[in-house]
Amino acid sequence: MPDYKFIEYLEQFVTNDRKELFKKVINNRTRHFTVAIEDIYQPHNASAVVRSCEIFGIQDVHVIENKYKFYASNQVAKGAQKWLDFKFYKEKDINNTLECINNLREKGYKIIATTPHNDSCVLQDFDVTEKSVFFFGVEKEGLSKDVLENADGFLKIPMVGFTESLNISVAAAIILQRMNEKLKASNVKWQLNELEKSELYLEWLEKSIKSIKKIREHYYSKIIQQ
């Protein structure tokens, strides 16, 4: 549980405009959908996917590092990574892809592989009522066999040209924008619950205050003295 009195205390160090912006953005955050990225090694693409997640309200990003290390360039991501929650799967000697899939499935997510190369559901027909995680894969090879064999469904963007696929960062932006639009037009309770909102609000307040460590120590030292 977040310390609500501490939240009130911290609010004095943040402008009203900043506080209102936090609340507005938090009200548009969701965990109904989430994103998993598998072995994306180009910083430009990884950063652009992260930026799209932040823009379209995805709070959690799951990063699989079997072969390549993930890196988000601040120049491309524009600081988006600061406002998201990341879960990394990068343990040695285990299949991090399966670890990620199992973790998300236990949380009630459907595993959705984004791929144009099979009988996928087209974007406009996707059912947004179920919790889903969208998997995006490496630039050339696409998603691994582990994702494709364990997926609960497949999703593709309709295309009518000669080119078979889009750049991953473009594909992610299109999919997340469309899913965001459909979700908000549905009757799904997609927003964070009140506890999640408060936790995120506290986290963002702390990230916005330069001397947060000293302020926190001062606040809790006064509590102890009382």
C-alpha positions, 0 to 999 in steps of 0.5 A: 500500500502506498503511503498516502500521507507521504504522497500529500507531502510530496505534492508540495514539491511539484507544480499543479500543472505537473500533478494534473498531467500525471493524473491525466496520463495515469487515467489513460494507462492500462495493463489490460494489454502489455507488450513483450519484445524478443531479442531486439538488438537495434537501439533505434527500433527498441527505443521506438517501440518503447516510445509507442508503448508510452504514447498509447498507454501501455504501462508494462514492457517485457524484455526478452534477452536470449541473444541480444541486449536491449538498449533504449536510446534516450534520443529516440525514446524521448525519455519514455522509458522513465515512465514505464515498468520493465520486466527483464528476462535475461537469465543464463542457461534458461529459455527466457522466452518460455519464462516470459510466456509462462509468467504472463500466462499465469497473470491471465494474458493471452499470448499474441504473436504479431506476424504476417506470415501465417493465417493471422487475425487482421488488426480490425477483427481482433477481440480486445475483451481479453487480456493480451500480450503482443509479442514483437520479434527481431528485425530479420528473423521475426519471432522465435519458434518458441513464441509461435508454437506457444501463441494463443493467437496471431495478429497481422496488419493488412497490407496490399503492397509487394513488401511482405512486412513493416519495420518492427517499430512501425508495426508496433505503433500501428498495432498499439494505436489501433488497440488503444482506439478499440479498447477505449470504444469497448465496455472493457474495464481497461484502466488501472485500479485505484491502488495501481494508480496511487502507486504509479502516482507516488512513483512519478512524484518521486522521479520528478523531485531532484532531492527526493532521497533527502526529502524522504529521509527528512519526512520519515525521520519526523515520523519516527520522532513523533 
